Amino acid sequence: MIAFGDRLKSVVDAHGRLCLGIDPHTSLLELWGLSNDAEGARALALRALDAAHGRVGIVKPQAAFFERFGAAGYAALEEVIRTARDGGFLVIADVKRGDIGSTAAAYGEAWLAPGSPLEADAMTAVAYQGLGSLDPVIELALQHGKGVFVLTATSNPEGREVQQSVSGSGRSVAGQLARDVAVRNASARGWGSIGVVIGATEPITASGIDPVLLQHTPVLGPGFGYQGSRLSALDSVYGVASSSVIPTVTRSVLSAGPEGLAAALDAHRAELDA
Amino acid sequence: MIAFGDRLKSVVDAHGRLCLGIDPHTSLLELWGLSNDAEGARALALRALDAAHGRVGIVKPQAAFFERFGAAGYAALEEVIRTARDGGFLVIADVKRGDIGSTAAAYGEAWLAPGSPLEADAMTAVAYQGLGSLDPVIELALQHGKGVFVLTATSNPEGREVQQSVSGSGRSVAGQLARDVAVRNASARGWGSIGVVIGATEPITASGIDPVLLQHTPVLGPGFGYQGSRLSALDSVYGVASSSVIPTVTRSVLSAGPEGLAAALDAHRAELDA
């Protein structure tokens, strides 16, 4: 079994580190001329995978936009994840799940257990109940070569009231969480399998996160291209951690419509290479 | 349209305030002699609803235990929620979803929008990205007479590292969140429609939560009977907020097996009345 961190590194070496977010929300389905239902979400996602082939190696479907269609939406999501994995993509399920004990374990089973209908390669998770509450998810992930990205710092201003609070160590909540995740990757030679999600429009040090800690920790960076972050600003935002960042583009690509997807992805790749 | 807080109060007045959690996890399905699949989860949940009729007015299915079966699990969950609501139960979907912007809105659509396949009466939500990040969910809830219970303090020890961190106001993260939710219920005459989740095995003041603030704020209290909290200890744990608490029993009831459910519920009701 190959650890997720190593799988992620291989995919990045082969295809670059850009990640395509797949968020079939109402306004995009409308823009694409698709129905606002599970079939529309499925069609948008599969078309996005087509355009992504050979351009990116990592995709990140957002569960919320499928969940709103209930079981039918999840049937579409199952197909999207399966198609992506069969096509060689590494799939990060953006689900931001979190709970304790057997409930946390059940979320891990849902998204990471081999053979689960929704089996992805990694999932995002929330640690409002402490990083330790995610242990059942993390253990399951490590056991099966999967990854977990823990939501750490987000770029929305309301996030500060929790993330910038001061923990017992004197660090910010975000800074402490980043450090605790990094500790779990300490024995990895390259990237560990537990990542963080840090969406930043300003230097991450402003969130109390020490980028030096993150050199073995993959950093999922959402919202590039649309939410105000530029791919060309990676170094200034993430500092020495910038080489660990998987930047994600979503709306700036999907809003180019089915015919413009490939060109939008190519433009982002060029911006990242520059 | 009747506000969720008022609907909740009516149900409590008619049936008492005990809530039955519905968590079809692997070991319970085994105990019940059911298959560990969507059909087993469905059978356990529907049987639990049968036993709950006339005994409790509120049920709380846990999405994780259905999500692990993918679309088939969600089809079962759709049926469980619909059956419960058709049977007059008030349904709180325990999903602990949270995100920002249009993604948060999509989670609200999924669980609270009238006509959604998974439409419940209320959902639980996580505010790691700040209470303001849940505004799209809260607005949708208020518009449709639905409720949102924001995860505030949890009884697992690892939760303290985030929930007991000190926010800019000098309050704990949990205390500040409880206060911010209470502010949103300030204009309610009885209960407001935005609740908090406070799982406590010790007085909630130890989490920095002022119970006086919560007199118009419904408090969902999970884990009674099994996780170490006794229904008879409501007053000592929640103080003056104890009259706002919806205590939830789950495993202590479900582990009584299909034949013992009703008696276990009756015993909890008696304990609560004592």
Contacts between the chains, C-beta under 8 A, distances in Angstrom:
chain1	res1	chain2	res2	distance
A	23	B	102	7.7
A	23	B	103	7.1
A	25	B	102	5.0
A	25	B	103	7.8
A	25	B	106	6.3
A	26	B	102	7.9
A	27	B	102	7.8
A	62	B	103	6.0
A	62	B	106	7.9
A	64	B	97	7.3
A	64	B	99	6.3
A	64	B	103	4.8
A	64	B	104	7.8
A	64	B	106	3.8
A	64	B	107	4.9
A	64	B	110	6.8
A	65	B	103	7.5
A	65	B	106	5.2
A	67	B	106	7.2
A	67	B	107	7.0
A	67	B	110	4.3
A	67	B	118	7.4
A	68	B	106	5.0
A	68	B	107	7.7
A	68	B	109	4.4
A	68	B	110	4.2
A	68	B	113	7.6
A	68	B	116	6.6
A	69	B	110	8.0
A	69	B	117	6.9
A	70	B	74	5.8
A	70	B	75	7.9
A	70	B	78	5.4
A	70	B	110	7.4
A	70	B	116	6.7
A	70	B	117	2.8
A	70	B	118	4.9
A	71	B	71	4.9
A	71	B	72	7.5
A	71	B	74	4.0
A	71	B	75	3.9
A	71	B	77	7.9
A	71	B	78	5.7
A	71	B	117	6.4
A	72	B	71	7.5
A	72	B	117	7.1
A	74	B	70	5.8
A	74	B	71	4.0
A	74	B	74	4.7
A	75	B	70	7.8
A	75	B	71	3.9
A	77	B	71	7.8
A	78	B	70	5.4
A	78	B	71	5.7
A	96	B	97	7.4
A	96	B	98	6.2
A	96	B	99	5.8
A	96	B	126	7.7
A	97	B	64	7.3
A	97	B	96	7.4
A	98	B	96	6.2
A	98	B	126	6.3
A	99	B	64	6.3
A	99	B	96	5.8
A	100	B	154	6.7
A	100	B	156	4.8
A	100	B	159	8.0
A	101	B	156	7.6
A	102	B	23	7.6
A	102	B	25	5.0
A	102	B	26	7.9
A	102	B	27	7.8
A	103	B	23	7.1
A	103	B	25	7.9
A	103	B	62	6.0
A	103	B	64	4.8
A	103	B	65	7.5
A	104	B	64	7.8
A	106	B	25	6.4
A	106	B	62	7.8
A	106	B	64	3.8
A	106	B	65	5.2
A	106	B	67	7.2
A	106	B	68	5.0
A	107	B	64	4.9
A	107	B	67	7.0
A	107	B	68	7.7
A	109	B	68	4.3
A	110	B	64	6.8
A	110	B	67	4.4
A	110	B	68	4.1
A	110	B	70	7.4
A	113	B	68	7.6
A	116	B	68	6.6
A	116	B	70	6.8
A	117	B	69	6.9
A	117	B	70	2.8
A	117	B	71	6.4
A	117	B	72	7.1
A	118	B	67	7.4
A	118	B	70	4.9
A	126	B	96	7.7
A	126	B	98	6.3
A	126	B	126	5.4
A	126	B	128	5.1
A	127	B	128	7.4
A	127	B	162	6.7
A	128	B	126	5.1
A	128	B	127	7.4
A	128	B	128	4.7
A	128	B	151	5.9
A	128	B	154	7.9
A	128	B	159	7.6
A	128	B	162	5.7
A	128	B	163	7.3
A	129	B	151	7.6
A	129	B	154	5.0
A	129	B	156	5.8
A	129	B	158	6.6
A	129	B	159	4.6
A	129	B	162	7.4
A	129	B	163	7.9
A	130	B	156	6.8
A	130	B	157	7.8
A	130	B	158	3.0
A	130	B	159	4.8
A	130	B	160	7.0
A	130	B	161	5.0
A	130	B	162	5.9
A	131	B	158	6.9
A	131	B	161	7.4
A	132	B	156	7.7
A	132	B	157	7.8
A	132	B	158	3.2
A	133	B	154	7.8
A	133	B	156	5.7
A	133	B	158	5.2
A	133	B	159	6.7
A	151	B	128	5.9
A	151	B	129	7.6
A	154	B	100	6.7
A	154	B	128	8.0
A	154	B	129	5.0
A	154	B	133	7.9
A	156	B	100	4.8
A	156	B	101	7.6
A	156	B	129	5.8
A	156	B	130	6.8
A	156	B	132	7.7
A	156	B	133	5.8
A	157	B	130	7.8
A	157	B	132	7.8
A	158	B	129	6.6
A	158	B	130	3.0
A	158	B	131	6.9
A	158	B	132	3.2
A	158	B	133	5.2
A	159	B	100	7.9
A	159	B	128	7.6
A	159	B	129	4.5
A	159	B	130	4.8
A	159	B	133	6.7
A	160	B	130	7.0
A	160	B	168	7.9
A	161	B	130	5.1
A	161	B	131	7.4
A	161	B	167	5.8
A	161	B	168	6.9
A	161	B	173	7.8
A	161	B	176	6.7
A	162	B	127	6.7
A	162	B	128	5.7
A	162	B	129	7.4
A	162	B	130	5.9
A	162	B	162	7.2
A	162	B	165	8.0
A	162	B	167	7.5
A	162	B	173	5.5
A	162	B	177	7.8
A	163	B	128	7.3
A	163	B	129	7.9
A	164	B	168	7.3
A	165	B	162	8.0
A	165	B	165	3.9
A	165	B	166	5.7
A	165	B	167	4.4
A	165	B	168	7.4
A	165	B	173	5.0
A	166	B	165	5.7
A	166	B	166	4.9
A	167	B	161	5.8
A	167	B	162	7.5
A	167	B	165	4.4
A	168	B	160	7.9
A	168	B	161	6.9
A	168	B	164	7.3
A	168	B	165	7.4
A	173	B	161	7.8
A	173	B	162	5.5
A	173	B	165	5.0
A	173	B	173	7.3
A	176	B	161	6.7
A	177	B	162	7.8
